[in-house]
Amino acid sequence: MSTGHLTVDLGALAHNWQALDAKSAGETAAVVKANGYGLGAAPVAKALAKAGARRFFVAVAEEGVSLRTALGPDVEINVFSGHMIGDTELIRGAHLIPMINSAEQLNRHMDALPGHPFGVQLDTGMNRLGMEWDEWAEVAPIAMQLRPTLVMSHLACADETDHPMNAYQLDVFHKMTDGISTPRSLAATGGILLGKKYHFDVTRPGIGLYGGLPFRDAHAVVRMDLPVIQTRDLKKGEVVGYGNSWQASRPSRIATISVGYADGLIRAMSGKATFFADNRMCPAVGRVSMDLITVDVTDLNEPPEALTLVGPYQGVDKVAEAAGTIGYEILTSLGARYSRHYVGG
């Protein structure tokens, strides 16, 4: 095997959904956008459906079509981007529910698919997607008469429990929606952990399902093992990789592994990432290149056949920390070259 290998624990994924469901005051949905956060949308969604999820969220209609093929007709699939130009036949054919983000989208939906279900997304201060206060006040009478399936918004700072933006957005969401009979949703993973006043009728966990922060009690879902293509012995003073960016300060043994920034392990990890041979830590040396990373394995008793980046001794958020990013980016950047093996489903 010359490519990286991902082992995805669907049992751990299901456990994480059930644990967040137990914390949620109402229904617990599941966010499976970006190819199930890089782990494979179809097997991930099937495992979540088996665990009890009946409402799913994706980013765009094309993702929803693929998900409908995988899950069949008995679940609800919602699209965060709403009803974009060109989406009508996708929404109709796969029976998707667009989260309407503007009066323009609402008009498009009513004209193109009268009677087809839709939800509404409101902007409570994140300034990203959704209708702002004035726009919502103008279209709410029409929208509510058409009985949307959900009215939702999204928290900007839920990962920071004491951030004042959380309470501010909660207050705005109440002011924009109190009195409606439609189910409401504000909380993703971080919002669930903020407490029940943020939960409303539906919660939408994403990263917490996949073992990422801020859900510290999550079970690990993914393991990443990377094959060693070649090892070589260096004399003191020899250099490694592009730009001669690392020089051996002692006689060293260097392993070249089959992975690089084309596989989502970004160049910012250069000289900072750590890999494991069982429980022995091995530092990356030199620059991350497109297909290869070099690792110092001098202190191992014998050359390894593979090294582990994400696994029992290091989670995805620790890897992200070394790259100056977040676990979301590491997971969703995992490329097509990894083989994937699913266990525990």
C-alpha positions in Angstrom: 0.0 0.0 0.0 1.5 3.3 -1.1 -1.2 5.7 0.1 -2.3 6.9 3.5 -4.9 4.8 5.2 -7.9 6.1 7.3 -9.7 3.9 9.7 -13.1 5.4 10.5 -14.8 4.1 13.7 -18.5 4.4 12.9 -19.3 3.1 16.3 -17.5 6.0 17.9 -19.3 8.4 15.5 -22.7 7.0 16.6 -21.7 7.2 20.2 -20.8 10.9 19.8 -24.2 11.6 18.2 -26.0 9.8 20.9 -24.0 11.6 23.6 -24.8 15.0 22.1 -28.4 13.9 21.6 -28.6 13.1 25.3 -27.4 16.7 26.0 -29.9 18.3 23.6 -33.3 19.5 24.7 -35.1 18.7 21.5 -34.4 16.8 18.2 -30.7 16.2 17.3 -29.8 16.5 13.6 -26.5 15.8 12.0 -24.2 17.9 9.8 -22.5 15.8 7.1 -21.3 18.5 4.7 -17.9 18.5 3.1 -18.0 14.7 2.4 -18.9 14.0 6.0 -16.1 16.2 7.3 -13.7 14.4 5.0 -14.5 10.9 6.2 -17.1 9.8 3.6 -20.6 11.3 3.6 -22.4 8.1 2.6 -21.0 5.7 5.3 -21.0 8.4 7.9 -24.6 9.4 7.3 -25.8 5.8 7.2 -24.2 5.2 10.6 -25.8 8.3 12.0 -29.2 7.4 10.6 -28.8 3.9 12.2 -28.0 5.7 15.5 -31.3 7.7 15.2 -30.6 10.9 13.2 -33.5 11.8 10.9 -32.6 15.3 9.9 -29.4 16.0 8.1 -27.7 19.2 6.9 -25.3 19.7 3.9 -23.7 22.9 2.5 -24.9 22.8 -1.1 -27.6 21.1 -3.2 -25.2 18.8 -5.0 -24.1 17.3 -1.6 -27.8 16.8 -0.9 -28.4 14.8 -4.1 -25.6 12.4 -3.2 -26.8 12.0 0.3 -30.3 11.3 -0.8 -29.0 8.5 -3.0 -27.2 7.0 0.0 -29.9 7.4 2.5 -33.1 6.9 0.6 -36.4 8.7 1.1 -37.0 8.4 4.8 -34.8 11.3 6.1 -34.9 15.0 5.8 -32.0 16.7 4.0 -31.5 20.4 4.5 -29.2 22.7 2.4 -27.5 25.6 4.2 -26.9 27.6 0.9 -30.6 27.8 0.2 -32.2 27.9 -3.2 -29.5 29.1 -5.6 -29.9 29.7 -9.3 -29.6 26.3 -11.0 -30.7 24.4 -7.9 -34.4 23.9 -8.7 -34.2 20.5 -10.3 -31.8 19.2 -7.8 -34.0 20.3 -4.9 -37.1 18.9 -6.6 -35.5 15.6 -7.7 -33.9 14.8 -4.4 -36.6 16.3 -2.3 -34.2 18.7 -0.5 -35.2 21.4 1.9 -33.3 24.7 1.2 -32.6 27.0 4.1 -33.8 30.3 2.5 -31.2 33.1 3.1 -32.8 36.1 1.5 -36.0 37.5 0.1 -34.6 36.9 -3.4 -34.2 33.2 -2.6 -37.7 33.1 -1.1 -39.2 34.5 -4.3 -37.2 32.1 -6.4 -38.4 29.2 -4.4 -42.0 30.2 -4.4 -41.9 30.8 -8.2 -40.0 27.6 -9.1 -41.3 25.1 -6.6 -44.6 26.3 -5.1 -45.7 24.1 -2.3 -42.2 22.5 -1.9 -40.9 22.6 1.8 -38.3 25.1 2.8 -36.6 26.5 5.9 -35.4 29.9 6.8 -32.0 31.1 7.9 -31.6 34.3 9.9 -28.5 36.4 10.5 -28.3 37.2 14.2 -24.9 39.0 14.0 -22.5 36.7 12.3 -22.9 38.5 9.0 -22.4 35.4 6.9 -25.7 33.8 5.7 -29.3 34.5 6.5 -31.8 37.4 6.5 -31.0 40.4 8.6 -33.6 41.9 10.9 -35.2 44.4 8.4 -35.4 41.9 5.6 -36.9 39.3 7.8 -39.5 41.7 9.2 -40.5 42.4 5.6 -40.9 38.8 4.4 -41.8 37.1 7.6 -45.6 37.4 7.1 -45.4 35.7 3.7 -42.8 33.1 4.8 -44.7 32.1 7.9 -47.9 31.8 6.0 -46.1 29.1 3.8 -45.2 27.1 7.0 -41.5 26.7 6.8 -40.1 23.5 8.3 -37.4 25.3 10.4 -36.2 28.7 11.3 -32.5 28.7 12.2 -29.5 30.9 12.9 -25.8 30.2 13.6 -23.6 31.1 16.6 -20.3 32.8 15.8 -18.4 32.3 19.0 -20.0 29.2 20.6 -16.5 27.5 21.1 -15.8 30.3 23.7 -18.3 29.7 26.4 -17.9 33.1 28.1 -17.9 35.2 24.9 -20.5 37.9 25.0 -21.5 37.3 21.4 -23.3 34.1 22.5 -25.8 35.9 24.8 -26.2 38.7 22.2 -27.1 36.3 19.4 -29.4 34.4 21.7 -31.3 37.6 22.5 -31.5 38.6 18.9 -32.8 35.2 17.9 -35.5 35.4 20.5 -36.5 38.8 19.3 -36.6 37.7 15.7 -38.5 34.5 16.3 -40.5 34.5 19.6 -44.1 33.8 19.0 -43.8 31.7 15.9 -44.9 28.0 15.9 -42.3 26.8 13.5 -39.5 24.7 15.0 -36.3 26.7 15.7 -32.6 25.9 15.7 -29.6 27.9 16.9 -27.0 25.4 18.3 -24.4 23.4 16.6 -21.8 21.4 18.7 -20.6 24.4 20.7 -24.1 25.7 21.2 -25.2 22.3 22.6 -22.5 22.6 25.2 -23.5 26.1 26.1 -26.7 24.7 27.7 -30.4 24.1 27.0 -31.4 27.8 26.6 -29.5 27.6 23.3 -31.1 24.4 22.1 -34.6 25.4 21.0 -36.3 22.6 19.0 -33.4 21.2 16.9 -29.7 21.1 17.4 -27.2 20.6 14.6 -23.9 19.0 15.8 -21.1 18.8 13.3 -17.5 18.7 14.4 -18.3 17.0 17.7 -19.7 14.0 15.9 -16.2 13.5 14.3 -14.2 13.6 17.5 -13.3 17.3 17.4 -13.3 20.2 19.9 -15.1 21.7 21.6 -16.7 18.4 22.5 -13.9 17.2 24.8 -15.8 14.0 25.8 -16.0 12.8 22.1 -14.7 9.4 21.3 -12.0 9.4 18.6 -13.4 8.6 15.2 -10.5 8.6 12.8 -7.0 7.0 12.7 -4.5 8.0 10.1 -1.6 5.6 9.2 0.9 6.6 6.6 3.3 4.2 4.8 7.0 4.6 4.9 8.4 4.6 1.3 12.0 4.8 2.1 14.5 5.3 5.0 18.0 6.6 4.7 20.9 7.2 7.1 22.4 10.7 7.2 25.7 11.9 8.6 25.9 14.8 10.9 25.5 18.0 8.8 23.5 16.5 5.9 20.3 18.3 4.9 16.8 17.2 4.1 14.1 18.4 1.7 13.4 21.6 -0.2 15.4 24.6 0.8 17.8 22.6 3.0 15.4 23.6 5.8 16.6 20.9 8.2 20.2 19.9 8.9 21.1 16.8 11.0 22.8 17.7 14.2 23.8 14.1 14.7 23.9 10.9 12.7 20.2 10.4 11.8 17.8 8.0 10.2 15.1 9.7 8.1 11.8 8.1 7.0 10.0 9.4 3.9 6.3 8.8 4.2 3.6 8.9 1.5 1.6 11.9 2.3 1.8 15.7 1.7 -0.1 18.9 1.2 -2.0 17.3 -1.7 -3.5 15.0 1.0 -4.5 17.8 3.3 -1.3 17.9 5.5 -0.6 21.6 4.9 2.8 23.2 4.6 2.4 25.0 7.9 3.1 21.7 9.6 6.7 21.7 8.3 9.0 21.1 11.2 6.2 21.1 13.7 4.1 17.9 13.2 4.8 14.8 15.2 4.2 11.2 14.1 4.0 8.0 16.2 5.5 4.6 15.9 3.3 2.8 18.5 3.8 5.1 21.5 7.2 6.6 20.3 7.0 10.1 19.1 8.9 11.0 15.9 9.2 14.7 14.7 8.7 15.8 11.1 11.8 17.4 9.6 12.2 19.6 6.6 9.4 21.0 4.5 6.1 19.3 3.8 6.0 18.8 0.1 3.1 17.8 -2.3 3.3 14.1 -1.8 5.9 13.4 0.9 6.9 14.3 4.4 10.2 13.4 6.0 10.3 12.2 9.6 13.2 11.7 12.0 13.1 8.0 13.2 16.6 7.9 14.6 15.5 6.9 18.1 13.4 3.9 17.0 15.0 0.5 17.4 14.3 -0.4 13.7 12.9 1.4 10.7 9.1 1.5 10.7 6.8 0.3 7.9 4.3 3.0 8.7 3.8 6.0 11.0 0.6 7.2 12.6 -0.4 10.9 12.6 -3.9 10.8 14.1 -4.5 7.9 16.5 -4.5 6.8 20.1 -1.6 9.2 21.1 -2.6 12.3 19.2 -6.0 13.6 18.1 -6.9 15.7 15.1 -7.0 18.9 17.2 -3.4 18.3 18.4 -2.4 17.9 14.7 -4.2 21.1 13.8 -2.5 23.0 16.6 0.9 22.1 15.2 -0.2 23.7 11.9 -1.8 26.8 13.5 -5.3 25.8 12.4 -8.3 23.9 13.6 -9.4 20.3 13.5 -12.2 21.2 10.9 -9.6 22.1 8.3 -7.5 19.0 8.8 -10.5 16.7 8.5 -12.2 18.4 5.6 -8.9 18.6 3.7 -8.3 14.9 3.6 -8.0 14.0 -0.1 -9.2 11.2 -2.3 -5.9 9.3 -2.2 -6.4 7.9 1.3 -7.9 4.4 1.4 -10.7 4.3 3.9 -11.8 1.4 6.1 -14.9 1.6 8.2 -15.3 -0.3 11.4 -18.0 -0.6 14.1 -20.9 0.3 11.9 
